[in-house]
Amino acid sequence: MHSIDTIDSLLKDELAATETYLQVLKKLREQVSLGETESLLPIYEEHKTAVASLKTQIRELGGTPAEESGAWGAWAKLFQSGANAFGKQATLRMLQEGEKSGLGDYEKALLDQELGSEIRILIEQTLLPAQHAHIQALDQLMGSLAA
């Protein structure tokens, strides 16, 4: 049961990430060329894939996956409103902080001795590398805006 709670917490993080990226993508489409939104689209899609994978893991363990991000999603919406007021650089920084937070949550989950081997492999081989790639991609985007 403890593993289900751990995975469900990770799922809520991923749901919050998808909600946040969707908001950012919508906002950028209103303000700038499609090219800038396309650079964030793969990250959004990877978070959607992570959501599906985590839901599958929870179901396989006999649990019922969360459908909403809960408090994290509400926080993300509030923070996104503030980031929009400060521009693209602040928005990208906010996204990167979310990615770093997710990275920490995945690393913390791996410390859970009750975590099953399937979810452990998913985290180690797919989800953690994706978080690192997202952080790097956002670094590059912020660098290109600063140049």
Biotite code that builds the C-alpha atoms (Angstrom):
import biotite.structure as struc

atoms = struc.array([
    struc.Atom([0.000, 0.000, 0.000], chain_id="A", res_id=1, res_name="MET", atom_name="CA", element="C"),
    struc.Atom([2.862, 2.348, 0.838], chain_id="A", res_id=2, res_name="HIS", atom_name="CA", element="C"),
    struc.Atom([4.250, 1.979, -2.696], chain_id="A", res_id=3, res_name="SER", atom_name="CA", element="C"),
    struc.Atom([0.896, 2.988, -4.159], chain_id="A", res_id=4, res_name="ILE", atom_name="CA", element="C"),
    struc.Atom([0.941, 6.159, -2.048], chain_id="A", res_id=5, res_name="ASP", atom_name="CA", element="C"),
    struc.Atom([4.473, 6.960, -3.210], chain_id="A", res_id=6, res_name="THR", atom_name="CA", element="C"),
    struc.Atom([3.595, 6.406, -6.864], chain_id="A", res_id=7, res_name="ILE", atom_name="CA", element="C"),
    struc.Atom([0.359, 8.370, -6.509], chain_id="A", res_id=8, res_name="ASP", atom_name="CA", element="C"),
    struc.Atom([2.319, 11.307, -5.093], chain_id="A", res_id=9, res_name="SER", atom_name="CA", element="C"),
    struc.Atom([4.626, 11.168, -8.131], chain_id="A", res_id=10, res_name="LEU", atom_name="CA", element="C"),
    struc.Atom([1.554, 10.977, -10.357], chain_id="A", res_id=11, res_name="LEU", atom_name="CA", element="C"),
    struc.Atom([0.133, 14.149, -8.801], chain_id="A", res_id=12, res_name="LYS", atom_name="CA", element="C"),
    struc.Atom([3.450, 15.895, -9.509], chain_id="A", res_id=13, res_name="ASP", atom_name="CA", element="C"),
    struc.Atom([3.261, 14.796, -13.143], chain_id="A", res_id=14, res_name="GLU", atom_name="CA", element="C"),
    struc.Atom([-0.366, 15.888, -13.428], chain_id="A", res_id=15, res_name="LEU", atom_name="CA", element="C"),
    struc.Atom([0.633, 19.315, -12.078], chain_id="A", res_id=16, res_name="ALA", atom_name="CA", element="C"),
    struc.Atom([3.475, 19.434, -14.618], chain_id="A", res_id=17, res_name="ALA", atom_name="CA", element="C"),
    struc.Atom([1.144, 18.657, -17.524], chain_id="A", res_id=18, res_name="THR", atom_name="CA", element="C"),
    struc.Atom([-1.324, 21.313, -16.346], chain_id="A", res_id=19, res_name="GLU", atom_name="CA", element="C"),
    struc.Atom([1.444, 23.884, -16.007], chain_id="A", res_id=20, res_name="THR", atom_name="CA", element="C"),
    struc.Atom([3.026, 23.149, -19.384], chain_id="A", res_id=21, res_name="TYR", atom_name="CA", element="C"),
    struc.Atom([-0.388, 23.274, -21.035], chain_id="A", res_id=22, res_name="LEU", atom_name="CA", element="C"),
    struc.Atom([-1.019, 26.717, -19.527], chain_id="A", res_id=23, res_name="GLN", atom_name="CA", element="C"),
    struc.Atom([2.407, 27.950, -20.621], chain_id="A", res_id=24, res_name="VAL", atom_name="CA", element="C"),
    struc.Atom([1.949, 26.580, -24.136], chain_id="A", res_id=25, res_name="LEU", atom_name="CA", element="C"),
    struc.Atom([-1.423, 28.313, -24.461], chain_id="A", res_id=26, res_name="LYS", atom_name="CA", element="C"),
    struc.Atom([0.018, 31.589, -23.184], chain_id="A", res_id=27, res_name="LYS", atom_name="CA", element="C"),
    struc.Atom([3.041, 31.431, -25.504], chain_id="A", res_id=28, res_name="LEU", atom_name="CA", element="C"),
    struc.Atom([0.842, 30.665, -28.505], chain_id="A", res_id=29, res_name="ARG", atom_name="CA", element="C"),
    struc.Atom([-1.053, 33.867, -27.781], chain_id="A", res_id=30, res_name="GLU", atom_name="CA", element="C"),
    struc.Atom([2.105, 35.973, -27.441], chain_id="A", res_id=31, res_name="GLN", atom_name="CA", element="C"),
    struc.Atom([4.843, 34.650, -29.728], chain_id="A", res_id=32, res_name="VAL", atom_name="CA", element="C"),
    struc.Atom([5.687, 32.604, -32.769], chain_id="A", res_id=33, res_name="SER", atom_name="CA", element="C"),
    struc.Atom([4.922, 28.901, -32.860], chain_id="A", res_id=34, res_name="LEU", atom_name="CA", element="C"),
    struc.Atom([8.656, 28.095, -32.856], chain_id="A", res_id=35, res_name="GLY", atom_name="CA", element="C"),
    struc.Atom([9.055, 28.902, -29.160], chain_id="A", res_id=36, res_name="GLU", atom_name="CA", element="C"),
    struc.Atom([6.075, 26.786, -28.164], chain_id="A", res_id=37, res_name="THR", atom_name="CA", element="C"),
    struc.Atom([7.343, 23.841, -30.191], chain_id="A", res_id=38, res_name="GLU", atom_name="CA", element="C"),
    struc.Atom([10.465, 23.646, -28.035], chain_id="A", res_id=39, res_name="SER", atom_name="CA", element="C"),
    struc.Atom([8.298, 23.038, -24.947], chain_id="A", res_id=40, res_name="LEU", atom_name="CA", element="C"),
    struc.Atom([5.871, 20.644, -26.614], chain_id="A", res_id=41, res_name="LEU", atom_name="CA", element="C"),
    struc.Atom([8.122, 17.545, -26.324], chain_id="A", res_id=42, res_name="PRO", atom_name="CA", element="C"),
    struc.Atom([8.534, 18.161, -22.578], chain_id="A", res_id=43, res_name="ILE", atom_name="CA", element="C"),
    struc.Atom([4.762, 18.423, -22.192], chain_id="A", res_id=44, res_name="TYR", atom_name="CA", element="C"),
    struc.Atom([4.304, 15.182, -24.144], chain_id="A", res_id=45, res_name="GLU", atom_name="CA", element="C"),
    struc.Atom([6.887, 13.387, -21.982], chain_id="A", res_id=46, res_name="GLU", atom_name="CA", element="C"),
    struc.Atom([5.023, 14.455, -18.845], chain_id="A", res_id=47, res_name="HIS", atom_name="CA", element="C"),
    struc.Atom([1.786, 13.103, -20.355], chain_id="A", res_id=48, res_name="LYS", atom_name="CA", element="C"),
    struc.Atom([3.558, 9.796, -21.026], chain_id="A", res_id=49, res_name="THR", atom_name="CA", element="C"),
    struc.Atom([4.843, 9.748, -17.446], chain_id="A", res_id=50, res_name="ALA", atom_name="CA", element="C"),
    struc.Atom([1.272, 10.251, -16.205], chain_id="A", res_id=51, res_name="VAL", atom_name="CA", element="C"),
    struc.Atom([0.095, 7.240, -18.224], chain_id="A", res_id=52, res_name="ALA", atom_name="CA", element="C"),
    struc.Atom([2.996, 5.082, -17.021], chain_id="A", res_id=53, res_name="SER", atom_name="CA", element="C"),
    struc.Atom([2.448, 5.963, -13.362], chain_id="A", res_id=54, res_name="LEU", atom_name="CA", element="C"),
    struc.Atom([-1.294, 5.324, -13.643], chain_id="A", res_id=55, res_name="LYS", atom_name="CA", element="C"),
    struc.Atom([-0.546, 1.898, -15.111], chain_id="A", res_id=56, res_name="THR", atom_name="CA", element="C"),
    struc.Atom([1.816, 1.096, -12.237], chain_id="A", res_id=57, res_name="GLN", atom_name="CA", element="C"),
    struc.Atom([-0.815, 2.063, -9.653], chain_id="A", res_id=58, res_name="ILE", atom_name="CA", element="C"),
    struc.Atom([-3.508, -0.024, -11.355], chain_id="A", res_id=59, res_name="ARG", atom_name="CA", element="C"),
    struc.Atom([-1.171, -3.034, -11.553], chain_id="A", res_id=60, res_name="GLU", atom_name="CA", element="C"),
    struc.Atom([-0.670, -2.758, -7.786], chain_id="A", res_id=61, res_name="LEU", atom_name="CA", element="C"),
    struc.Atom([-4.450, -2.738, -7.277], chain_id="A", res_id=62, res_name="GLY", atom_name="CA", element="C"),
    struc.Atom([-4.792, 0.973, -6.573], chain_id="A", res_id=63, res_name="GLY", atom_name="CA", element="C"),
    struc.Atom([-6.860, 3.751, -8.064], chain_id="A", res_id=64, res_name="THR", atom_name="CA", element="C"),
    struc.Atom([-4.723, 6.511, -9.563], chain_id="A", res_id=65, res_name="PRO", atom_name="CA", element="C"),
    struc.Atom([-5.349, 10.175, -8.864], chain_id="A", res_id=66, res_name="ALA", atom_name="CA", element="C"),
    struc.Atom([-7.094, 12.064, -11.644], chain_id="A", res_id=67, res_name="GLU", atom_name="CA", element="C"),
    struc.Atom([-6.199, 15.542, -10.412], chain_id="A", res_id=68, res_name="GLU", atom_name="CA", element="C"),
    struc.Atom([-3.011, 17.162, -9.208], chain_id="A", res_id=69, res_name="SER", atom_name="CA", element="C"),
    struc.Atom([-4.576, 18.444, -6.012], chain_id="A", res_id=70, res_name="GLY", atom_name="CA", element="C"),
    struc.Atom([-2.766, 21.141, -4.039], chain_id="A", res_id=71, res_name="ALA", atom_name="CA", element="C"),
    struc.Atom([0.296, 21.020, -6.328], chain_id="A", res_id=72, res_name="TRP", atom_name="CA", element="C"),
    struc.Atom([-1.843, 21.900, -9.321], chain_id="A", res_id=73, res_name="GLY", atom_name="CA", element="C"),
    struc.Atom([-3.454, 24.819, -7.527], chain_id="A", res_id=74, res_name="ALA", atom_name="CA", element="C"),
    struc.Atom([-0.002, 26.075, -6.526], chain_id="A", res_id=75, res_name="TRP", atom_name="CA", element="C"),
    struc.Atom([1.235, 25.691, -10.111], chain_id="A", res_id=76, res_name="ALA", atom_name="CA", element="C"),
    struc.Atom([-1.694, 27.736, -11.430], chain_id="A", res_id=77, res_name="LYS", atom_name="CA", element="C"),
    struc.Atom([-1.084, 30.491, -8.890], chain_id="A", res_id=78, res_name="LEU", atom_name="CA", element="C"),
    struc.Atom([2.633, 30.574, -9.604], chain_id="A", res_id=79, res_name="PHE", atom_name="CA", element="C"),
    struc.Atom([2.048, 30.536, -13.342], chain_id="A", res_id=80, res_name="GLN", atom_name="CA", element="C"),
    struc.Atom([-0.167, 33.604, -13.060], chain_id="A", res_id=81, res_name="SER", atom_name="CA", element="C"),
    struc.Atom([2.677, 35.464, -11.389], chain_id="A", res_id=82, res_name="GLY", atom_name="CA", element="C"),
    struc.Atom([5.276, 34.179, -13.859], chain_id="A", res_id=83, res_name="ALA", atom_name="CA", element="C"),
    struc.Atom([3.189, 35.358, -16.817], chain_id="A", res_id=84, res_name="ASN", atom_name="CA", element="C"),
    struc.Atom([3.290, 38.879, -15.455], chain_id="A", res_id=85, res_name="ALA", atom_name="CA", element="C"),
    struc.Atom([7.111, 38.816, -15.458], chain_id="A", res_id=86, res_name="PHE", atom_name="CA", element="C"),
    struc.Atom([7.653, 37.387, -18.943], chain_id="A", res_id=87, res_name="GLY", atom_name="CA", element="C"),
    struc.Atom([9.132, 34.385, -20.702], chain_id="A", res_id=88, res_name="LYS", atom_name="CA", element="C"),
    struc.Atom([12.381, 34.206, -18.725], chain_id="A", res_id=89, res_name="GLN", atom_name="CA", element="C"),
    struc.Atom([10.506, 34.010, -15.405], chain_id="A", res_id=90, res_name="ALA", atom_name="CA", element="C"),
    struc.Atom([8.112, 31.449, -16.846], chain_id="A", res_id=91, res_name="THR", atom_name="CA", element="C"),
    struc.Atom([10.974, 29.246, -18.038], chain_id="A", res_id=92, res_name="LEU", atom_name="CA", element="C"),
    struc.Atom([12.694, 29.597, -14.670], chain_id="A", res_id=93, res_name="ARG", atom_name="CA", element="C"),
    struc.Atom([9.464, 28.545, -12.954], chain_id="A", res_id=94, res_name="MET", atom_name="CA", element="C"),
    struc.Atom([9.195, 25.514, -15.229], chain_id="A", res_id=95, res_name="LEU", atom_name="CA", element="C"),
    struc.Atom([12.784, 24.596, -14.475], chain_id="A", res_id=96, res_name="GLN", atom_name="CA", element="C"),
    struc.Atom([12.194, 24.855, -10.719], chain_id="A", res_id=97, res_name="GLU", atom_name="CA", element="C"),
    struc.Atom([9.251, 22.500, -11.146], chain_id="A", res_id=98, res_name="GLY", atom_name="CA", element="C"),
    struc.Atom([11.458, 20.066, -13.053], chain_id="A", res_id=99, res_name="GLU", atom_name="CA", element="C"),
    struc.Atom([14.096, 20.223, -10.309], chain_id="A", res_id=100, res_name="LYS", atom_name="CA", element="C"),
    struc.Atom([11.432, 19.596, -7.694], chain_id="A", res_id=101, res_name="SER", atom_name="CA", element="C"),
    struc.Atom([10.199, 16.584, -9.678], chain_id="A", res_id=102, res_name="GLY", atom_name="CA", element="C"),
    struc.Atom([13.756, 15.295, -9.946], chain_id="A", res_id=103, res_name="LEU", atom_name="CA", element="C"),
    struc.Atom([14.089, 15.484, -6.170], chain_id="A", res_id=104, res_name="GLY", atom_name="CA", element="C"),
    struc.Atom([10.783, 13.683, -5.693], chain_id="A", res_id=105, res_name="ASP", atom_name="CA", element="C"),
    struc.Atom([11.889, 10.836, -7.970], chain_id="A", res_id=106, res_name="TYR", atom_name="CA", element="C"),
    struc.Atom([15.217, 10.555, -6.149], chain_id="A", res_id=107, res_name="GLU", atom_name="CA", element="C"),
    struc.Atom([13.404, 10.515, -2.803], chain_id="A", res_id=108, res_name="LYS", atom_name="CA", element="C"),
    struc.Atom([11.006, 7.813, -4.061], chain_id="A", res_id=109, res_name="ALA", atom_name="CA", element="C"),
    struc.Atom([13.966, 5.587, -4.921], chain_id="A", res_id=110, res_name="LEU", atom_name="CA", element="C"),
    struc.Atom([14.920, 5.613, -1.230], chain_id="A", res_id=111, res_name="LEU", atom_name="CA", element="C"),
    struc.Atom([11.611, 3.863, -0.427], chain_id="A", res_id=112, res_name="ASP", atom_name="CA", element="C"),
    struc.Atom([12.600, 0.277, 0.369], chain_id="A", res_id=113, res_name="GLN", atom_name="CA", element="C"),
    struc.Atom([9.072, -0.951, -0.347], chain_id="A", res_id=114, res_name="GLU", atom_name="CA", element="C"),
    struc.Atom([9.112, 0.384, -3.913], chain_id="A", res_id=115, res_name="LEU", atom_name="CA", element="C"),
    struc.Atom([8.688, -2.453, -6.405], chain_id="A", res_id=116, res_name="GLY", atom_name="CA", element="C"),
    struc.Atom([11.258, -3.308, -9.043], chain_id="A", res_id=117, res_name="SER", atom_name="CA", element="C"),
    struc.Atom([9.028, -2.305, -11.997], chain_id="A", res_id=118, res_name="GLU", atom_name="CA", element="C"),
    struc.Atom([8.445, 1.240, -10.765], chain_id="A", res_id=119, res_name="ILE", atom_name="CA", element="C"),
    struc.Atom([12.072, 1.495, -9.652], chain_id="A", res_id=120, res_name="ARG", atom_name="CA", element="C"),
    struc.Atom([13.220, 0.617, -13.181], chain_id="A", res_id=121, res_name="ILE", atom_name="CA", element="C"),
    struc.Atom([10.723, 3.082, -14.693], chain_id="A", res_id=122, res_name="LEU", atom_name="CA", element="C"),
    struc.Atom([12.052, 5.856, -12.468], chain_id="A", res_id=123, res_name="ILE", atom_name="CA", element="C"),
    struc.Atom([15.735, 5.042, -12.969], chain_id="A", res_id=124, res_name="GLU", atom_name="CA", element="C"),
    struc.Atom([15.662, 4.371, -16.692], chain_id="A", res_id=125, res_name="GLN", atom_name="CA", element="C"),
    struc.Atom([12.937, 6.686, -17.962], chain_id="A", res_id=126, res_name="THR", atom_name="CA", element="C"),
    struc.Atom([11.614, 9.289, -15.564], chain_id="A", res_id=127, res_name="LEU", atom_name="CA", element="C"),
    struc.Atom([14.870, 10.529, -13.993], chain_id="A", res_id=128, res_name="LEU", atom_name="CA", element="C"),
    struc.Atom([16.685, 10.845, -17.341], chain_id="A", res_id=129, res_name="PRO", atom_name="CA", element="C"),
    struc.Atom([13.669, 12.753, -18.690], chain_id="A", res_id=130, res_name="ALA", atom_name="CA", element="C"),
    struc.Atom([13.794, 15.187, -15.754], chain_id="A", res_id=131, res_name="GLN", atom_name="CA", element="C"),
    struc.Atom([17.489, 15.819, -16.401], chain_id="A", res_id=132, res_name="HIS", atom_name="CA", element="C"),
    struc.Atom([16.789, 16.379, -20.111], chain_id="A", res_id=133, res_name="ALA", atom_name="CA", element="C"),
    struc.Atom([13.955, 18.795, -19.326], chain_id="A", res_id=134, res_name="HIS", atom_name="CA", element="C"),
    struc.Atom([16.200, 20.834, -17.026], chain_id="A", res_id=135, res_name="ILE", atom_name="CA", element="C"),
    struc.Atom([18.888, 20.987, -19.705], chain_id="A", res_id=136, res_name="GLN", atom_name="CA", element="C"),
    struc.Atom([16.391, 21.963, -22.430], chain_id="A", res_id=137, res_name="ALA", atom_name="CA", element="C"),
    struc.Atom([15.021, 24.773, -20.263], chain_id="A", res_id=138, res_name="LEU", atom_name="CA", element="C"),
    struc.Atom([18.608, 25.945, -19.554], chain_id="A", res_id=139, res_name="ASP", atom_name="CA", element="C"),
    struc.Atom([19.190, 26.177, -23.279], chain_id="A", res_id=140, res_name="GLN", atom_name="CA", element="C"),
    struc.Atom([15.937, 28.053, -23.853], chain_id="A", res_id=141, res_name="LEU", atom_name="CA", element="C"),
    struc.Atom([16.740, 30.556, -21.119], chain_id="A", res_id=142, res_name="MET", atom_name="CA", element="C"),
    struc.Atom([20.214, 30.984, -22.573], chain_id="A", res_id=143, res_name="GLY", atom_name="CA", element="C"),
    struc.Atom([18.825, 31.688, -26.029], chain_id="A", res_id=144, res_name="SER", atom_name="CA", element="C"),
    struc.Atom([16.456, 34.323, -24.629], chain_id="A", res_id=145, res_name="LEU", atom_name="CA", element="C"),
    struc.Atom([19.284, 36.011, -22.740], chain_id="A", res_id=146, res_name="ALA", atom_name="CA", element="C"),
    struc.Atom([21.500, 36.166, -25.831], chain_id="A", res_id=147, res_name="ALA", atom_name="CA", element="C"),
])
